[in-house]
């Protein structure tokens, strides 16, 4: 492994995180949500570090060597590998919420189409779906689950600023879409994050079907 670790991080801890990321990536790849080496995944390692997928690798075939250590400013630690281009969106989650430990970002067909369709509204407003309760903190289908859609850009500080502005306005945030691009969601552990992602995919699929059927 070309990953050298700081003395404070045991190899077993990094390997546990790398394996959890690779396992999740394999499952999401089988579902077709990570086409053509897109998507990126991370897990917090400690208060100052996260493990993240190395840029450009096929997400269905990740091993420990495809995961690298970064600090929460997005710098590579103990390796000359290049982290995902969107690393700043992962570290933003870990910096804002000390209790969050995993971030998943995928590019499924449903996420991509929904992001285009709802971009003009600036958000997808989900209400009336039982599965909203799969999102931590939601206890009834009657609540409104708002998923913002931010404009796509290759300039990450712009996206980071949009997420910050949403949060600084006091609005709840469990996930966001990026127009024509995909979705970001997070959680306290990998299982919760996977549940969020799966529920959001299902809910977006339902919204798209409903739109189609109502239009026909
Ligand atoms: Zn992406």
Boltz pocket constraint, residues with backbone or C-beta under 6 A from the ligand:
constraints:
  - pocket:
      binder: B
      contacts: [[A, 38], [A, 39], [A, 40], [A, 86], [A, 105], [A, 106], [A, 107], [A, 181], [A, 182]]
      max_distance: 6.0
